[in-house]
Amino acid sequence: MGRQRAATPMRPLLGPFTDHPESVGETYAEHMAVALGYGARLLGAGCAAIVHALVPALFQTTASDAIRAMHAEIEDRGGQAKDTRPGD
């Protein structure tokens, strides 16, 4: 967060890859690792939900438990993230 951006001719090209990670105090690689981890967990939760749809006795709370856990982790990150979508 206290990092100073280097002024380079590549900055306009790098911005889409680095602006948001920097806004939450992470490097591109750190942010990619966190995002991939959440994505993998969401895929697992989605698969559990699909199996649950077919056989309701299986994975009764797996997807909702995973989502609650991820939500708590994101909230615990201290509101570091600023929504950088246009118009917000």
Secondary structure, 3 states (H helix, E strand, C coil): CCCCCCCCCCHHHHHHHHHHHHHCCCCHHHHHHHHHHHHHHHHHHHHHHHHHHHCCCCCCCHHHHHHHHHHHHHHHCCCCCCCCCCCC
